Amino acid sequence: MASTGSHAPRIAVVGSGISGMSAALELERRGCSVEIIERADRLGGRFGIDRLGDRPVMTGGKNIGTKYSAFRGVIGALGQYAWEPFGINTSRVVDGKVRVLDSNKLLASLRHTFEIGAPADLAKLAAYAVRIQADRANAFLDSPFFGRKGRDGDGKPLSGHFGPKLTRNLLRPMTIRMNGAEPDEVYVGTFGTNLSLMLDTYEQLTDGVQPVLDEFARRFPVGTEATVRALIVTGGRVTGLRVERGGALREEPYDGVVLATPAYAAADIVASADPGLAELLRRVRYFPSTVALVEYDRPFFPAEVRALVLDGGPCTNVGAYGADDRHIVRYTFSGRQARRAPDQDTLTGWIDAAEREVAGYLDIVPGTRVTAITHHWPAAYCAYGPQYAELLTDLHRHRTALPGLGLCGDYLLGVNLEACARSGVAAGAAIAAELAAIPA
């Protein structure tokens, strides 16, 4: 039952990515005492905190849309931080020519759009975009509009709803970038999360996310290198966790638990308490990715092109680390040809091939590589699945049948930082409201 008297309810948030951070801040705002439990040796989850030489960097998500109100609320709650513009600026090769799509110069970019797909496909795409612009809810997985589309159209994948030209030139870059999935592995019922990517402009934190994480660690007690093995359930309610720290397994009591983890990790934790919920969570699909950050001795990209989508190999995107960091290049390897974790020789070959391809398209001579880091995520991208609205309904039903448990993460509203932040806020609010309703 909830803590009584002057003691605030004690809540564990498992996972320290943006979903967990958002949940923790919302719970704190509502008067709860929050502890963070993180399996890794550092905070941040799939922000991918690392170092490139002496410089702190992020190998995970770092682009922040101007419409990311929940995410920006999280950042603002932790302090004042400087921002810098980046734009979507994801150029692609169409019929052997580089075409720039920059959301900061959208009208100029749109003249190239008609080269990448049939008019009927573009009209359908525009109609979907209008729905998202009219109702921001359609940018997320619980979308009323795309949920209806999924019920009628998820018998075939996204590639079955559009022609091959648009699928290759526009849809594949969207689905690969957001879900690590090919267009025949993504469905129209979740397409709003992909299309909304194009309907925003983007910024980055000038100094990266590390100062934000440092402030978060000052605000909340954090336990890293701690693995949650199971829920403790008493009288039908979650009352604690079994946590392994330093090889020792302990039972730790809490008034509530928020699992801010990927679905597959949440499934392992809830399995003994609710096998049905675990089975639903295991139905959520994830795909791998490998990222390499390479520092050169001079700028690699020209100012007008800061990223290039590639097609036909394991490297799907090559981009500058930042608008003013064009000497640091991020190589992303995802999609079918990059599903297996590469050994070092294979990865070097992938980087060499991508470097040559981009240099050829941009007519540049790359500088000398100074240093590099790589990171492989076996389950980097959440890729949802067909009829996903039905799965979400079942997940919510099971979750509410287990009081004291909150769920948040990339599988509930979407994989982008805003969707994860919103899911964390919602989970924190739900647990706090549930505890407040329990008689003292």
Residue pairs with C-beta under 8 A, 6 or more apart in sequence:
1 237
1 255
1 438
2 9
2 255
2 435
2 436
2 438
2 440
3 9
3 10
3 255
4 440
5 440
7 33
8 31
8 32
8 33
9 31
9 32
9 33
9 255
9 256
9 432
9 435
10 32
10 33
10 35
10 253
10 254
10 255
11 27
11 32
11 33
11 34
11 35
11 254
11 255
11 256
11 257
11 258
11 431
12 34
12 35
12 36
12 37
12 241
12 252
12 254
12 256
12 257
12 258
13 20
13 23
13 24
13 27
13 34
13 35
13 36
13 37
13 257
13 258
13 260
14 20
14 37
14 228
14 241
14 257
14 258
14 259
14 260
14 261
14 269
15 37
15 38
15 39
15 45
15 259
15 260
15 261
15 265
15 409
16 36
16 38
16 40
16 43
16 44
16 45
16 213
16 216
16 222
16 260
17 44
17 45
17 46
17 47
17 260
17 409
17 420
18 45
18 47
18 71
18 74
18 417
18 420
18 421
18 424
19 45
19 260
19 408
19 409
19 410
19 420
19 421
19 423
19 424
19 427
20 36
20 38
20 45
20 258
20 260
20 408
20 424
21 74
21 216
21 421
21 424
22 70
22 71
22 74
22 408
22 420
22 421
22 422
22 423
22 424
22 425
22 428
23 258
23 260
23 406
23 408
23 424
23 425
23 427
23 428
24 34
24 36
24 216
24 220
24 424
24 428
25 74
25 77
25 78
25 425
25 428
26 424
26 425
26 427
26 428
26 429
26 432
27 34
27 258
27 428
27 431
27 432
28 34
28 219
28 220
29 77
29 428
30 428
30 429
30 432
30 433
30 436
31 432
32 255
32 256
32 431
32 432
32 435
34 220
35 220
35 221
35 222
35 223
35 254
36 43
36 220
36 221
36 222
36 223
37 223
37 226
37 228
37 241
37 243
38 45
38 222
38 223
38 224
38 225
38 226
39 224
39 225
39 226
39 227
39 228
40 224
40 225
41 224
41 225
42 49
42 224
43 49
43 213
43 216
43 217
43 222
43 224
44 58
44 60
44 209
44 213
45 60
46 60
46 61
46 377
46 380
47 58
47 60
47 61
47 62
47 209
47 213
48 58
48 59
48 60
48 61
48 291
48 375
49 56
49 57
49 58
49 209
49 210
49 213
50 56
50 57
50 58
50 59
50 293
50 373
50 375
51 57
51 373
52 293
52 295
52 328
52 371
52 372
52 373
53 295
53 370
53 371
56 208
56 210
57 208
57 293
57 321
57 328
57 373
58 208
58 209
59 291
59 293
59 330
59 373
59 375
60 291
61 416
61 417
62 204
62 205
62 208
62 209
63 86
63 88
63 202
63 203
63 204
64 71
64 72
64 83
64 202
64 203
64 204
64 205
64 417
65 200
65 201
65 202
65 203
65 416
65 418
66 200
66 201
66 202
66 203
67 136
67 200
67 418
68 200
68 416
68 417
68 418
68 421
69 418
70 418
70 421
70 422
70 425
71 417
71 418
71 420
71 421
73 421
73 425
74 421
74 424
75 81
75 205
75 212
78 212
78 215
78 216
78 219
79 211
79 212
79 215
81 205
81 206
81 207
81 211
81 212
82 205
82 206
82 207
83 203
83 204
83 205
83 206
84 203
84 204
84 205
84 206
84 322
84 323
84 324
85 104
85 201
85 202
85 203
85 323
86 202
86 203
86 204
86 306
86 322
86 323
87 102
87 103
87 104
87 105
87 201
87 202
87 306
87 323
88 101
88 102
88 103
88 104
88 197
88 198
88 200
88 201
88 202
89 100
89 101
89 102
89 103
89 104
89 305
89 306
89 307
90 101
90 173
90 177
90 307
90 308
90 309
90 317
90 319
91 98
91 99
91 100
91 101
91 305
91 307
91 308
91 309
92 98
92 99
92 101
92 116
92 169
92 173
92 308
92 309
92 311
93 99
93 308
93 309
93 310
93 311
93 361
94 112
94 115
94 116
94 169
95 115
98 305
98 308
98 361
98 362
99 109
99 112
99 115
99 116
100 109
100 112
100 304
100 305
101 109
101 112
101 113
101 198
102 108
102 109
103 109
103 198
103 200
103 201
103 202
104 201
113 122
113 170
114 122
115 169
116 165
116 166
116 169
116 170
117 125
117 162
117 163
117 165
117 166
117 169
117 170
118 163
118 165
118 166
120 163
121 162
121 163
121 165
121 166
122 166
124 161
124 162
125 162
125 166
125 170
125 195
128 191
128 192
128 195
129 195
129 198
129 199
131 138
131 145
131 192
132 138
132 139
132 192
132 195
132 196
132 199
133 199
135 144
135 145
137 143
137 144
138 144
138 145
138 146
138 192
138 196
139 192
139 193
139 195
139 196
139 199
139 414
139 419
140 192
140 193
140 413
140 414
140 419
140 422
141 190
141 193
141 384
141 388
141 389
141 392
141 411
141 412
141 413
141 414
141 419
142 389
142 392
142 412
142 413
143 192
145 192
146 188
146 189
146 190
146 191
146 192
147 189
147 389
149 188
149 189
149 191
150 187
150 188
150 189
150 190
150 386
150 387
150 388
150 389
151 189
151 387
151 389
153 161
153 187
153 188
153 189
154 187
154 188
154 189
154 386
154 387
154 388
155 386
157 183
157 184
157 185
157 186
157 187
157 386
158 167
158 171
158 175
158 183
158 184
158 186
158 187
158 188
158 191
159 167
159 171
159 182
159 183
159 184
160 184
161 188
162 171
162 183
167 183
168 311
171 183
171 194
172 182
172 183
172 311
173 309
173 316
173 317
174 194
174 195
174 197
174 198
175 181
175 182
175 183
175 185
175 186
175 194
176 182
176 316
176 317
176 334
176 335
177 197
177 316
177 317
178 193
178 194
178 197
178 381
178 415
178 416
179 185
179 186
179 194
179 287
179 381
179 382
179 383
179 384
179 415
180 287
180 288
180 289
180 334
180 335
180 380
180 381
180 383
181 285
181 287
181 335
181 381
181 383
182 335
182 336
185 285
185 287
185 383
186 194
186 383
186 384
187 384
187 385
187 386
187 387
187 388
189 386
189 387
189 388
189 389
190 384
190 388
193 414
193 415
193 416
193 419
196 416
197 416
204 322
204 323
205 211
205 212
223 243
223 245
225 245
225 246
226 243
226 244
226 245
227 243
227 244
227 245
228 241
228 242
228 243
228 244
228 269
229 241
229 242
229 243
229 244
229 249
229 269
230 241
230 242
230 269
230 271
230 272
230 273
231 238
231 240
231 241
231 242
231 257
231 269
231 270
231 272
231 273
231 405
232 238
232 239
232 240
232 241
232 242
232 251
232 253
233 239
233 273
233 402
234 240
236 402
236 403
237 402
237 403
237 404
238 254
238 256
238 257
238 273
238 402
238 403
238 404
238 405
239 253
239 254
239 255
239 404
240 251
240 252
240 253
240 254
240 257
241 251
241 252
241 254
241 257
242 249
242 250
242 251
242 252
243 249
243 250
243 251
243 252
244 250
254 404
255 404
255 435
256 404
256 405
256 406
256 431
256 434
256 435
257 404
257 405
257 406
258 405
258 406
258 407
258 408
258 424
258 427
258 428
258 431
259 265
259 266
259 269
259 270
259 405
259 406
259 407
259 408
259 409
260 408
260 409
260 424
260 427
261 269
261 409
262 286
262 379
262 382
262 409
262 410
262 411
263 281
263 282
263 284
263 286
263 382
263 409
263 410
263 411
264 281
264 282
264 284
264 286
264 379
266 281
266 407
266 409
267 277
267 278
267 279
267 281
267 282
268 278
270 277
270 278
270 281
270 402
270 405
271 278
273 402
274 398
274 401
274 402
276 398
277 395
277 398
277 399
277 402
280 391
280 394
280 395
280 398
281 395
281 411
283 385
283 391
284 382
284 384
284 385
284 391
284 411
285 382
285 383
285 384
285 385
286 379
286 380
286 381
286 382
286 383
287 334
287 339
287 379
287 380
287 381
287 383
288 334
288 338
288 339
288 340
288 341
288 376
288 377
288 378
288 379
288 380
288 381
289 332
289 333
289 334
289 338
289 376
289 377
289 380
289 381
290 332
290 333
290 334
290 338
290 341
290 342
290 347
290 374
290 375
290 376
290 377
291 330
291 331
291 332
291 333
291 374
291 375
291 376
291 377
292 330
292 331
292 333
292 347
292 351
292 372
292 373
292 374
293 321
293 328
293 329
293 330
293 331
293 372
293 373
293 374
294 328
294 329
294 331
294 351
294 369
294 371
294 372
295 327
295 328
295 329
295 369
295 370
295 371
295 372
296 327
296 328
296 329
296 366
296 367
296 368
296 369
296 370
297 327
297 367
297 368
297 370
298 327
298 367
299 326
299 327
299 367
300 320
300 326
300 327
300 329
300 364
300 366
300 367
301 307
301 319
301 320
301 326
301 329
301 362
302 326
302 362
302 364
303 326
305 362
306 319
306 320
306 323
306 326
307 317
307 318
307 319
307 320
308 317
308 318
308 319
308 358
308 361
308 362
309 316
309 317
310 316
310 317
310 318
310 354
310 357
310 358
313 337
313 350
313 353
313 354
313 357
314 333
314 335
314 337
314 338
314 342
314 350
315 331
315 332
315 333
315 338
315 350
315 351
315 353
315 354
315 357
316 332
316 333
316 334
316 335
316 338
317 330
317 331
317 332
317 334
318 329
318 330
318 331
318 332
318 354
318 355
318 358
319 329
319 330
319 332
320 326
320 328
320 329
320 330
321 328
321 329
321 330
322 328
327 367
331 350
331 351
331 354
333 342
333 347
333 350
334 380
334 381
338 350
341 376
341 378
342 350
342 376
347 374
351 372
355 366
358 364
359 365
359 366
381 415
382 409
382 410
382 411
382 415
384 411
385 391
392 412
395 407
395 412
399 405
399 406
399 407
403 434
404 431
404 434
406 427
406 428
406 430
406 431
407 427
408 420
408 423
408 424
408 426
408 427
408 428
409 420
409 423
410 419
410 420
410 423
412 419
412 423
413 419
413 420
413 422
413 423
413 426
414 420
